[in-house]
Amino acid sequence: MPYDCAVIESTAANRCCRVVFQTNRYSVPYLYASQRLSLKIYPDQLCLFHHEKLIAAHARSYDRRQNIAHPDHAKELVAQRKKARDQTLLLAFLSLGPQAQEYGRQLQHKRLNAPHHIQKIVALSEVYGPDKVARALQDALHFEAIGCEYVAHILQQRERPAATPGPLHLTHRQDLLDLEIAAPDLSLYETKQNP
């Protein structure tokens, strides 16, 4: 086995999951953000260890101010953030009332992209208020209208002011209706005799 000629340094990952070495930033998995790490420096690569466990290896760059990232490091973080965001949206949706749970179940059953509909309904609650959206969900369940577009339509119809017909105002004499109605012909009733 060849002799390990690496230079070992103690370093720390920042909260953006990066280790800075000679002005270049190298990525580490998101679990090791803000952690103390050991850096093994080779002429052609850098290896990062956490308690003797290899967590990342990168080709060493001799350029300046480069961002060298492994795609799997960010993918895990993005998946975790998306899952957390979906959970937050679901909790906000379920807080709209007892009918929200049944409506969510119907969305899962009848619609392909239920999280999209949940996100839109939560956004509607920020615009119209949670009480109005809760009532709209209840009405949508009653009419079996499952989808964010139906809830939005119900809310829009309720916000639209009811048009009350006003009196007809005629301003010109020629606009007035002068109708001549002929007297009805009652002779039709007189010719019929009772047997």
Backbone as ProteinMPNN parsed JSONL, in Angstrom:
{"seq_chain_A": "MPYDCAVIESTAANRCCRVVFQTNRYSVPYLYASQRLSLKIYPDQLCLFHHEKLIAAHARSYDRRQNIAHPDHAKELVAQRKKARDQTLLLAFLSLGPQAQEYGRQLQHKRLNAPHHIQKIVALSEVYGPDKVARALQDALHFEAIGCEYVAHILQQRERPAATPGPLHLTHRQDLLDLEIAAPDLSLYETKQNP", "coords_chain_A": {"N_chain_A": [[0.837, -1.185, 0.0], [0.532, 2.228, -0.865], [2.145, 5.021, 0.693], [0.286, 7.276, 2.665], [0.191, 10.465, 1.787], [-1.21, 12.742, 2.434], [-2.122, 16.054, 3.469], [-3.462, 16.976, 6.494], [-6.105, 18.835, 7.73], [-8.047, 20.642, 10.124], [-11.379, 21.658, 9.807], [-14.465, 23.428, 9.177], [-17.822, 23.009, 8.15], [-19.95, 25.375, 6.597], [-23.201, 26.936, 7.156], [-24.408, 26.695, 4.749], [-23.707, 24.292, 3.742], [-21.041, 24.073, 2.815], [-17.495, 23.841, 2.472], [-14.734, 25.857, 2.816], [-11.784, 26.141, 1.0], [-8.768, 27.433, 0.159], [-9.972, 29.71, -1.117], [-11.914, 28.457, -2.669], [-15.105, 26.839, -2.72], [-16.383, 23.853, -1.449], [-18.79, 21.287, -1.606], [-20.706, 19.571, 0.958], [-22.659, 16.822, 2.307], [-25.997, 17.709, 3.381], [-26.539, 17.032, 6.011], [-24.26, 17.54, 7.42], [-23.907, 20.236, 7.751], [-22.599, 23.127, 9.316], [-20.888, 21.65, 10.932], [-17.945, 20.32, 12.581], [-15.185, 19.22, 10.718], [-12.773, 16.978, 9.202], [-10.213, 17.609, 6.902], [-8.655, 16.129, 4.24], [-5.96, 16.754, 2.264], [-4.957, 16.275, -0.935], [-2.747, 16.269, -3.811], [-4.38, 16.1, -6.09], [-6.999, 15.789, -5.246], [-9.606, 16.418, -2.747], [-10.582, 15.229, 0.394], [-13.215, 14.854, 2.641], [-13.903, 14.297, 6.031], [-15.937, 13.079, 8.672], [-15.643, 12.383, 11.914], [-13.854, 10.187, 11.292], [-15.236, 9.095, 9.17], [-15.703, 8.98, 5.742], [-17.197, 11.542, 4.027], [-17.376, 13.16, 1.791], [-15.826, 13.602, -1.378], [-13.826, 15.431, -3.56], [-12.603, 16.59, -6.724], [-9.619, 18.371, -6.748], [-9.446, 21.871, -7.112], [-7.474, 24.318, -8.642], [-8.149, 26.791, -9.339], [-9.589, 30.057, -8.576], [-12.043, 31.107, -6.212], [-14.162, 29.294, -6.869], [-17.138, 27.279, -7.041], [-17.602, 24.179, -6.092], [-19.625, 21.517, -6.373], [-21.291, 18.545, -5.418], [-23.876, 16.843, -7.071], [-25.649, 15.136, -5.649], [-25.519, 15.987, -3.017], [-27.003, 18.381, -2.768], [-29.449, 17.492, -3.689], [-30.607, 15.849, -1.726], [-31.128, 17.742, 0.266], [-32.944, 19.448, -1.034], [-35.077, 17.682, -1.439], [-35.769, 17.176, 1.213], [-36.528, 19.742, 2.07], [-38.73, 20.181, 0.367], [-40.463, 18.215, 1.275], [-40.886, 19.128, 3.899], [-42.11, 21.595, 3.322], [-44.449, 20.7, 2.042], [-45.647, 19.384, 4.198], [-46.113, 21.549, 5.929], [-47.961, 23.0, 4.385], [-50.056, 21.147, 4.316], [-50.779, 21.025, 7.024], [-51.675, 23.669, 7.369], [-53.846, 23.587, 5.645], [-55.484, 21.627, 6.852], [-56.149, 22.983, 9.143], [-58.26, 24.539, 8.462], [-60.697, 23.607, 9.207], [-63.104, 21.033, 10.249], [-64.216, 19.928, 7.922], [-62.187, 20.079, 6.095], [-60.471, 17.887, 6.253], [-61.99, 15.751, 5.194], [-62.403, 16.815, 2.653], [-59.775, 16.893, 1.734], [-59.281, 14.144, 1.622], [-61.041, 13.437, -0.419], [-59.855, 14.869, -2.501], [-57.427, 13.451, -2.785], [-58.444, 11.079, -3.713], [-59.899, 11.695, -6.077], [-58.502, 13.544, -7.676], [-55.532, 14.089, -9.63], [-53.223, 15.582, -8.892], [-53.114, 16.241, -5.954], [-51.6, 17.708, -3.913], [-51.103, 20.148, -5.258], [-53.683, 21.264, -5.483], [-54.274, 21.56, -2.78], [-52.356, 23.443, -2.055], [-53.256, 25.667, -3.551], [-55.758, 26.118, -2.363], [-55.025, 26.781, 0.244], [-53.711, 29.162, -0.347], [-55.929, 30.62, -1.199], [-57.205, 30.902, 1.247], [-55.593, 32.753, 2.464], [-56.182, 34.986, 1.016], [-59.017, 35.349, 1.056], [-59.667, 34.739, 3.666], [-59.753, 32.426, 6.422], [-62.273, 31.563, 7.455], [-64.227, 32.035, 5.467], [-63.241, 30.393, 3.439], [-63.442, 27.91, 4.678], [-66.223, 27.648, 4.829], [-66.767, 27.616, 2.087], [-65.492, 25.227, 1.391], [-67.137, 23.426, 2.71], [-69.544, 23.772, 1.293], [-68.656, 22.998, -1.249], [-68.09, 20.307, -0.789], [-70.696, 19.43, -0.291], [-71.87, 19.756, -2.824], [-70.305, 18.016, -4.203], [-68.094, 18.982, -5.595], [-65.002, 18.772, -6.345], [-61.961, 20.182, -6.112], [-59.571, 22.843, -6.515], [-60.353, 24.898, -8.199], [-63.137, 24.911, -8.095], [-63.634, 25.673, -5.462], [-62.522, 28.229, -5.532], [-64.282, 29.409, -7.366], [-66.718, 29.355, -5.948], [-66.057, 31.09, -3.841], [-65.594, 33.467, -5.273], [-68.136, 33.965, -6.33], [-69.564, 34.5, -4.021], [-68.371, 36.836, -3.169], [-69.047, 38.631, -5.08], [-71.052, 41.435, -5.551], [-74.584, 41.474, -5.112], [-76.705, 42.253, -7.735], [-79.123, 44.619, -7.702], [-82.117, 45.387, -9.254], [-82.815, 48.602, -10.476], [-85.095, 51.447, -10.516], [-86.74, 52.36, -13.596], [-85.744, 55.096, -15.397], [-87.03, 57.562, -17.365], [-86.131, 60.03, -19.546], [-86.873, 61.648, -21.689], [-89.716, 62.954, -23.474], [-90.564, 61.551, -25.747], [-89.692, 59.061, -25.149], [-91.515, 57.955, -23.48], [-93.988, 55.488, -23.019], [-96.707, 55.336, -24.949], [-99.247, 53.555, -25.121], [-101.889, 52.101, -26.855], [-104.47, 50.137, -26.041], [-106.588, 47.802, -27.321], [-110.022, 47.173, -26.628], [-111.006, 44.125, -25.086], [-112.468, 41.369, -26.883], [-115.398, 40.206, -25.918], [-117.463, 38.787, -26.891], [-117.167, 36.209, -27.587], [-117.536, 34.734, -25.321], [-120.197, 35.157, -24.823], [-121.702, 33.854, -26.789], [-121.601, 31.187, -26.241], [-123.574, 28.763, -24.801], [-125.021, 27.487, -21.851], [-125.753, 24.03, -21.33]], "CA_chain_A": [[0.0, 0.0, 0.0], [1.352, 3.448, -0.898], [2.109, 5.867, 1.881], [-0.704, 8.356, 2.587], [0.933, 11.725, 1.899], [-2.159, 13.859, 2.502], [-2.037, 17.039, 4.539], [-4.741, 16.94, 7.202], [-6.466, 20.091, 8.402], [-9.365, 20.7, 10.754], [-12.181, 22.707, 9.173], [-15.895, 23.372, 9.521], [-18.76, 23.319, 7.07], [-20.833, 26.488, 6.951], [-24.613, 26.552, 7.17], [-24.809, 26.438, 3.358], [-23.142, 22.982, 3.392], [-19.823, 24.282, 2.038], [-16.205, 23.972, 3.142], [-13.9, 26.766, 2.024], [-10.366, 25.805, 0.979], [-8.046, 28.28, -0.798], [-11.029, 30.538, -1.712], [-12.918, 27.638, -3.359], [-16.104, 26.248, -1.835], [-16.665, 22.453, -1.774], [-20.027, 20.894, -0.94], [-20.804, 18.389, 1.821], [-24.085, 16.511, 2.497], [-26.672, 18.69, 4.227], [-26.511, 16.606, 7.416], [-23.015, 17.995, 8.056], [-23.843, 21.706, 7.782], [-22.151, 23.701, 10.597], [-20.194, 20.612, 11.711], [-16.48, 20.258, 12.499], [-14.777, 18.152, 9.802], [-11.347, 16.847, 8.88], [-9.973, 17.75, 5.474], [-7.409, 15.534, 3.743], [-5.622, 17.483, 1.05], [-4.057, 15.59, -1.864], [-2.473, 17.153, -4.953], [-5.421, 16.051, -7.111], [-8.344, 15.731, -4.688], [-9.852, 16.758, -1.352], [-11.501, 14.298, 1.041], [-13.765, 15.411, 3.871], [-14.26, 13.25, 6.973], [-16.612, 13.412, 9.921], [-15.342, 11.286, 12.851], [-13.213, 9.094, 10.552], [-16.122, 8.606, 8.106], [-15.607, 9.78, 4.513], [-18.521, 12.055, 3.665], [-17.335, 13.813, 0.478], [-14.536, 13.652, -2.078], [-13.915, 16.325, -4.723], [-11.372, 16.881, -7.455], [-9.09, 19.642, -6.255], [-9.398, 22.938, -8.098], [-6.456, 25.328, -8.378], [-8.708, 28.094, -9.693], [-9.958, 30.868, -7.423], [-13.453, 31.432, -5.983], [-15.031, 28.347, -7.566], [-18.111, 26.544, -6.221], [-17.576, 22.795, -6.553], [-20.709, 20.853, -5.651], [-21.741, 17.232, -5.867], [-25.33, 17.002, -7.217], [-26.408, 14.387, -4.637], [-25.535, 16.724, -1.753], [-28.117, 19.333, -2.794], [-30.697, 16.78, -3.967], [-31.174, 15.418, -0.453], [-31.639, 18.922, 0.955], [-34.134, 19.907, -1.757], [-36.153, 16.735, -1.136], [-36.175, 17.394, 2.612], [-37.246, 21.018, 2.135], [-40.031, 20.004, -0.287], [-41.294, 17.437, 2.187], [-41.258, 20.013, 4.999], [-43.049, 22.581, 2.79], [-45.718, 20.002, 1.842], [-46.235, 19.146, 5.52], [-46.609, 22.84, 6.417], [-49.177, 23.303, 3.633], [-51.103, 20.231, 4.744], [-51.242, 21.474, 8.344], [-52.455, 24.895, 7.162], [-55.1, 23.171, 5.011], [-56.308, 20.923, 7.834], [-56.601, 23.931, 10.166], [-59.427, 25.267, 7.954], [-61.912, 23.099, 9.836], [-63.291, 19.58, 10.163], [-64.53, 19.528, 6.553], [-60.957, 20.073, 5.298], [-59.922, 16.528, 6.217], [-62.775, 14.986, 4.223], [-62.138, 17.385, 1.329], [-58.445, 16.407, 1.353], [-59.424, 12.735, 1.247], [-61.671, 13.418, -1.745], [-58.84, 15.32, -3.467], [-56.5, 12.335, -3.015], [-59.15, 10.027, -4.435], [-60.457, 12.1, -7.368], [-57.629, 14.412, -8.465], [-54.187, 13.541, -9.805], [-52.202, 16.363, -8.194], [-53.773, 16.771, -4.756], [-50.844, 18.787, -3.246], [-51.291, 21.408, -5.986], [-54.984, 21.802, -5.093], [-54.162, 21.971, -1.376], [-51.586, 24.693, -2.047], [-54.108, 26.749, -4.055], [-56.814, 26.391, -1.388], [-54.378, 27.521, 1.334], [-53.507, 30.524, -0.85], [-57.238, 31.281, -1.165], [-57.509, 31.264, 2.64], [-54.838, 33.969, 2.778], [-56.826, 36.101, 0.319], [-60.408, 35.528, 1.487], [-59.815, 34.462, 5.091], [-60.018, 31.0, 6.654], [-63.687, 31.261, 7.7], [-64.931, 31.986, 4.179], [-62.775, 29.208, 2.711], [-64.029, 26.751, 5.36], [-67.618, 27.55, 4.365], [-66.733, 27.218, 0.673], [-65.164, 23.796, 1.37], [-68.333, 22.703, 3.118], [-70.466, 23.796, 0.157], [-68.078, 22.198, -2.335], [-68.328, 18.91, -0.416], [-72.128, 19.165, -0.464], [-72.144, 19.64, -4.26], [-69.306, 17.079, -4.74], [-67.215, 19.741, -6.492], [-63.701, 18.533, -5.743], [-60.878, 20.844, -6.833], [-59.352, 24.225, -6.073], [-61.072, 25.833, -9.064], [-64.513, 24.995, -7.615], [-63.614, 26.474, -4.236], [-62.292, 29.616, -5.964], [-65.515, 29.897, -7.993], [-67.692, 29.612, -4.869], [-65.639, 32.307, -3.138], [-65.797, 34.621, -6.157], [-69.575, 34.233, -6.432], [-70.026, 35.096, -2.764], [-67.81, 38.181, -3.049], [-69.655, 39.498, -6.086], [-72.254, 42.066, -4.985], [-75.83, 41.144, -5.792], [-77.215, 43.386, -8.505], [-80.555, 44.87, -7.481], [-82.607, 46.229, -10.358], [-83.283, 49.924, -10.071], [-86.259, 51.937, -11.285], [-86.467, 52.84, -14.95], [-85.882, 56.545, -15.504], [-87.15, 58.051, -18.736], [-85.812, 61.456, -19.486], [-87.452, 62.388, -22.821], [-91.15, 62.696, -23.677], [-90.763, 60.553, -26.797], [-89.367, 57.75, -24.608], [-92.64, 57.429, -22.726], [-94.759, 54.521, -23.791], [-98.131, 55.648, -25.114], [-99.82, 52.361, -25.718], [-103.338, 52.036, -26.98], [-104.855, 48.738, -25.979], [-107.968, 47.619, -27.784], [-110.877, 46.492, -25.648], [-111.081, 42.707, -25.429], [-113.704, 40.893, -27.516], [-116.057, 39.303, -24.991], [-118.567, 38.132, -27.581], [-116.844, 34.787, -27.617], [-118.1, 34.129, -24.11], [-121.637, 35.336, -24.852], [-122.33, 32.93, -27.727], [-121.604, 29.849, -25.655], [-124.677, 28.625, -23.884], [-124.914, 26.333, -20.957], [-126.811, 23.059, -21.646]], "C_chain_A": [[0.877, 1.241, 0.0], [1.155, 4.267, 0.368], [1.127, 7.01, 1.663], [0.01, 9.676, 2.852], [0.015, 12.942, 1.979], [-1.831, 14.772, 3.663], [-3.416, 17.09, 5.186], [-4.944, 18.26, 7.935], [-7.839, 19.931, 9.042], [-10.11, 21.876, 10.137], [-13.623, 22.572, 9.653], [-16.709, 23.697, 8.285], [-19.632, 24.485, 7.521], [-22.292, 26.039, 6.863], [-25.169, 26.326, 5.763], [-24.203, 25.141, 2.834], [-21.907, 23.118, 2.502], [-18.618, 24.355, 2.968], [-15.338, 24.839, 2.241], [-12.444, 26.33, 2.161], [-9.722, 26.591, -0.163], [-9.02, 29.032, -1.706], [-12.079, 29.753, -2.501], [-13.858, 27.023, -2.324], [-16.45, 24.845, -2.342], [-17.882, 22.002, -0.964], [-19.843, 19.666, -0.056], [-22.29, 18.055, 1.93], [-24.714, 17.423, 3.541], [-26.675, 18.31, 5.705], [-25.298, 17.152, 8.166], [-22.857, 19.504, 8.007], [-23.506, 22.155, 9.196], [-21.477, 22.677, 11.502], [-18.675, 20.759, 11.559], [-16.097, 19.04, 11.673], [-13.261, 18.108, 9.7], [-11.204, 16.867, 7.377], [-8.625, 17.121, 5.144], [-7.134, 16.129, 2.376], [-4.591, 16.68, 0.267], [-3.781, 16.528, -3.026], [-3.618, 17.198, -5.968], [-6.849, 15.994, -6.555], [-8.374, 16.145, -3.228], [-10.869, 15.752, -0.799], [-11.919, 14.894, 2.379], [-14.29, 14.27, 4.741], [-14.999, 13.847, 8.16], [-16.44, 12.216, 10.847], [-14.861, 10.035, 12.109], [-14.087, 8.516, 9.438], [-16.007, 9.546, 6.915], [-17.003, 10.226, 4.11], [-18.535, 12.724, 2.298], [-15.915, 13.755, -0.066], [-14.734, 14.482, -3.346], [-12.566, 16.395, -5.42], [-10.905, 18.265, -7.025], [-9.009, 20.647, -7.385], [-8.321, 23.935, -7.674], [-6.9, 26.707, -8.871], [-9.07, 28.839, -8.418], [-11.465, 31.1, -7.417], [-14.416, 30.567, -6.812], [-15.983, 27.691, -6.569], [-18.193, 25.13, -6.791], [-18.593, 22.019, -5.711], [-21.009, 19.498, -6.272], [-23.265, 17.285, -5.952], [-26.149, 16.259, -6.162], [-26.489, 15.136, -3.311], [-26.731, 17.668, -1.7], [-29.454, 18.621, -2.983], [-31.376, 16.334, -2.677], [-31.806, 16.593, 0.291], [-32.922, 19.437, 0.299], [-35.318, 18.992, -1.466], [-36.668, 16.943, 0.28], [-36.973, 18.693, 2.737], [-38.627, 20.912, 1.501], [-40.975, 19.233, 0.619], [-41.773, 18.307, 3.352], [-42.28, 21.05, 4.537], [-44.424, 21.941, 2.57], [-46.42, 19.742, 3.173], [-46.824, 20.435, 6.098], [-47.906, 23.222, 5.711], [-50.335, 22.422, 4.084], [-51.657, 20.627, 6.108], [-52.086, 22.744, 8.227], [-53.813, 24.565, 6.55], [-56.035, 22.522, 6.033], [-56.823, 21.855, 8.929], [-57.823, 24.729, 9.709], [-60.744, 24.741, 8.524], [-62.069, 21.609, 9.637], [-63.596, 19.099, 8.743], [-63.285, 19.448, 5.679], [-60.375, 18.668, 5.199], [-60.67, 15.675, 5.195], [-62.522, 15.496, 2.807], [-60.768, 16.941, 0.829], [-58.481, 14.95, 0.929], [-60.039, 12.606, -0.142], [-60.692, 13.879, -2.83], [-57.873, 14.191, -3.808], [-57.147, 11.276, -3.902], [-59.502, 10.428, -5.869], [-59.527, 12.921, -8.25], [-56.221, 13.843, -8.522], [-53.153, 14.261, -8.958], [-52.818, 17.041, -6.973], [-52.945, 17.849, -4.05], [-50.977, 20.148, -3.937], [-52.61, 22.058, -5.57], [-54.961, 22.297, -3.65], [-53.425, 23.303, -1.278], [-52.455, 25.864, -2.501], [-55.205, 27.118, -3.046], [-56.242, 27.143, -0.187], [-54.119, 28.96, 0.907], [-54.825, 31.303, -0.861], [-57.607, 31.703, 0.254], [-56.745, 32.504, 3.074], [-55.475, 35.194, 2.13], [-58.211, 36.393, 0.909], [-60.616, 35.354, 2.991], [-60.22, 33.008, 5.319], [-61.492, 30.667, 6.865], [-64.471, 31.133, 6.399], [-64.524, 30.752, 3.385], [-63.345, 27.938, 3.349], [-65.478, 26.56, 4.927], [-67.693, 27.109, 2.911], [-66.388, 25.732, 0.543], [-66.388, 22.962, 1.732], [-69.345, 22.653, 1.971], [-69.952, 22.954, -1.004], [-68.248, 20.703, -2.044], [-69.792, 18.536, -0.649], [-72.466, 18.94, -1.936], [-71.2, 18.665, -4.964], [-68.452, 17.741, -5.822], [-65.821, 19.717, -5.888], [-62.617, 19.148, -6.618], [-60.776, 22.293, -6.405], [-60.124, 25.222, -6.925], [-62.531, 25.979, -8.63], [-64.598, 25.856, -6.357], [-63.416, 27.944, -4.594], [-63.554, 30.208, -6.571], [-66.575, 30.224, -6.938], [-67.346, 30.907, -4.145], [-65.871, 33.56, -3.983], [-67.27, 34.98, -6.267], [-70.098, 34.9, -5.162], [-69.523, 36.526, -2.599], [-68.453, 39.16, -4.027], [-70.916, 40.127, -5.5], [-73.489, 41.7, -5.815], [-76.367, 42.394, -6.479], [-78.714, 43.509, -8.261], [-81.045, 45.779, -8.599], [-83.167, 47.547, -9.823], [-84.485, 50.348, -10.888], [-85.804, 52.46, -12.646], [-86.743, 54.337, -15.006], [-85.914, 56.93, -16.971], [-86.972, 59.558, -18.701], [-86.453, 62.266, -20.6], [-88.919, 61.993, -23.021], [-91.373, 61.598, -24.712], [-90.422, 59.138, -26.304], [-90.53, 57.134, -23.855], [-93.464, 56.504, -23.611], [-96.235, 54.932, -23.795], [-98.739, 54.461, -25.85], [-101.339, 52.471, -25.758], [-103.694, 50.564, -27.028], [-106.32, 48.653, -26.366], [-108.744, 46.869, -26.715], [-110.996, 45.026, -26.048], [-112.455, 42.334, -25.982], [-114.319, 39.836, -26.608], [-117.218, 38.564, -25.641], [-118.354, 36.622, -27.659], [-117.477, 34.054, -26.435], [-119.633, 34.195, -24.123], [-122.314, 34.312, -25.75], [-122.414, 31.509, -27.188], [-122.746, 29.781, -24.652], [-124.507, 27.384, -23.06], [-126.032, 25.34, -21.298], [-127.721, 22.769, -20.494]], "O_chain_A": [[1.845, 1.323, 0.756], [0.113, 4.195, 1.019], [1.128, 7.642, 0.607], [0.387, 9.976, 3.985], [0.421, 14.05, 1.628], [-1.333, 14.335, 4.7], [-4.424, 17.232, 4.493], [-4.068, 18.731, 8.661], [-8.682, 19.177, 8.557], [-9.547, 22.957, 9.964], [-13.941, 21.689, 10.449], [-16.334, 24.548, 7.479], [-20.007, 24.57, 8.69], [-22.573, 24.887, 6.53], [-26.281, 25.821, 5.61], [-24.183, 24.909, 1.625], [-21.745, 22.363, 1.543], [-18.702, 24.857, 4.089], [-15.224, 24.582, 1.042], [-11.93, 26.167, 3.268], [-10.098, 26.423, -1.323], [-8.894, 28.986, -2.929], [-13.054, 30.347, -2.962], [-13.456, 26.727, -1.199], [-16.77, 24.667, -3.517], [-17.988, 22.303, 0.225], [-18.959, 18.84, -0.281], [-23.121, 18.926, 1.67], [-24.044, 17.858, 4.477], [-26.801, 19.183, 6.564], [-25.302, 17.222, 9.395], [-21.749, 20.003, 8.209], [-24.056, 21.632, 10.165], [-21.498, 22.83, 12.723], [-18.186, 21.257, 10.544], [-16.62, 17.948, 11.895], [-12.563, 19.056, 10.059], [-11.972, 16.225, 6.659], [-7.591, 17.515, 5.683], [-7.947, 16.03, 1.456], [-3.486, 16.435, 0.751], [-4.515, 17.498, -3.213], [-3.812, 18.215, -6.635], [-7.808, 16.136, -7.313], [-7.344, 16.218, -2.557], [-11.881, 15.462, -1.437], [-11.087, 15.376, 3.147], [-15.018, 13.396, 4.271], [-14.722, 14.966, 8.592], [-17.017, 11.156, 10.607], [-15.413, 8.95, 12.292], [-13.698, 7.525, 8.818], [-16.19, 10.756, 7.049], [-17.886, 9.401, 3.88], [-19.601, 12.849, 1.694], [-14.938, 13.846, 0.679], [-15.679, 14.266, -4.104], [-11.519, 16.273, -4.786], [-11.693, 19.207, -6.95], [-8.559, 20.323, -8.485], [-8.256, 24.346, -6.516], [-6.132, 27.668, -8.828], [-8.886, 28.325, -7.315], [-12.086, 31.268, -8.467], [-15.376, 31.08, -7.386], [-15.661, 27.566, -5.387], [-18.785, 24.914, -7.848], [-18.439, 21.884, -4.497], [-20.983, 19.333, -7.492], [-23.905, 17.73, -4.999], [-27.24, 16.708, -5.811], [-27.439, 14.937, -2.554], [-27.407, 17.74, -0.674], [-30.48, 19.091, -2.494], [-32.597, 16.435, -2.554], [-32.882, 16.462, 0.875], [-33.87, 19.815, 0.988], [-36.437, 19.467, -1.269], [-37.875, 16.89, 0.516], [-37.985, 18.733, 3.436], [-39.592, 21.476, 2.017], [-42.156, 19.565, 0.717], [-42.937, 18.229, 3.746], [-43.218, 21.36, 5.273], [-45.449, 22.555, 2.871], [-47.642, 19.863, 3.269], [-47.905, 20.417, 6.686], [-48.843, 23.706, 6.346], [-51.463, 22.895, 4.219], [-52.867, 20.572, 6.327], [-53.1, 22.878, 8.912], [-54.818, 25.188, 6.894], [-57.227, 22.826, 6.077], [-57.827, 21.553, 9.575], [-58.368, 25.514, 10.485], [-61.79, 25.363, 8.342], [-61.269, 20.982, 8.941], [-63.262, 17.965, 8.399], [-63.317, 18.812, 4.626], [-59.838, 18.299, 4.155], [-60.046, 14.956, 4.415], [-62.437, 14.706, 1.867], [-60.604, 16.644, -0.354], [-57.795, 14.559, -0.015], [-59.616, 11.773, -0.943], [-60.695, 13.348, -3.94], [-57.535, 13.989, -4.975], [-56.484, 10.656, -4.734], [-59.417, 9.604, -6.78], [-59.74, 12.991, -9.461], [-55.768, 13.193, -7.58], [-52.289, 13.616, -8.364], [-53.018, 18.255, -6.958], [-53.526, 18.842, -3.613], [-50.964, 21.184, -3.272], [-52.658, 23.265, -5.331], [-55.555, 23.327, -3.332], [-53.819, 24.185, -0.514], [-52.402, 26.94, -1.903], [-55.54, 28.293, -2.893], [-56.892, 28.043, 0.345], [-54.287, 29.881, 1.706], [-54.844, 32.499, -0.57], [-58.246, 32.737, 0.449], [-57.197, 33.232, 3.957], [-55.329, 36.31, 2.628], [-58.534, 37.539, 1.221], [-61.638, 35.78, 3.527], [-60.943, 32.425, 4.511], [-61.925, 29.579, 6.485], [-65.287, 30.224, 6.249], [-65.36, 30.132, 2.729], [-63.692, 26.993, 2.64], [-65.912, 25.433, 4.685], [-68.568, 26.328, 2.537], [-66.932, 25.048, -0.324], [-66.64, 21.918, 1.129], [-69.935, 21.605, 1.711], [-70.731, 22.271, -1.669], [-68.521, 19.922, -2.955], [-70.087, 17.45, -1.148], [-73.248, 18.05, -2.268], [-71.277, 18.499, -6.181], [-68.133, 17.124, -6.838], [-65.492, 20.534, -5.027], [-62.381, 18.689, -7.735], [-61.76, 22.901, -5.984], [-60.513, 26.281, -6.433], [-63.108, 27.056, -8.778], [-65.514, 26.664, -6.205], [-64.073, 28.813, -4.021], [-63.873, 31.371, -6.328], [-67.248, 31.251, -7.027], [-68.223, 31.725, -3.867], [-66.295, 34.593, -3.464], [-67.623, 36.159, -6.295], [-70.972, 35.765, -5.223], [-70.183, 37.342, -1.955], [-68.406, 40.373, -3.822], [-71.774, 39.403, -4.995], [-73.44, 41.628, -7.043], [-76.465, 43.459, -5.869], [-79.478, 42.6, -8.583], [-80.45, 46.825, -8.858], [-83.9, 47.573, -8.835], [-84.852, 49.676, -11.851], [-84.679, 52.925, -12.825], [-87.847, 54.785, -14.697], [-84.974, 56.67, -17.723], [-87.603, 60.256, -17.908], [-86.567, 63.484, -20.466], [-89.308, 60.852, -22.771], [-92.29, 60.792, -24.56], [-90.796, 58.146, -26.93], [-90.544, 55.927, -23.613], [-93.606, 56.734, -24.812], [-96.911, 54.877, -22.769], [-98.727, 54.408, -27.079], [-101.973, 52.891, -24.79], [-103.279, 49.836, -27.93], [-107.173, 49.344, -25.808], [-108.193, 46.039, -25.992], [-111.078, 44.719, -27.237], [-113.472, 42.911, -25.595], [-113.829, 38.709, -26.533], [-117.891, 37.779, -24.973], [-119.316, 35.865, -27.787], [-117.894, 32.901, -26.55], [-120.29, 33.367, -23.493], [-123.451, 33.936, -25.463], [-123.234, 30.719, -27.654], [-122.869, 30.631, -23.77], [-123.94, 26.38, -23.492], [-127.162, 25.767, -21.535], [-128.649, 21.972, -20.626]]}, "name": "protein", "num_of_chains": 1, "seq": "MPYDCAVIESTAANRCCRVVFQTNRYSVPYLYASQRLSLKIYPDQLCLFHHEKLIAAHARSYDRRQNIAHPDHAKELVAQRKKARDQTLLLAFLSLGPQAQEYGRQLQHKRLNAPHHIQKIVALSEVYGPDKVARALQDALHFEAIGCEYVAHILQQRERPAATPGPLHLTHRQDLLDLEIAAPDLSLYETKQNP"}
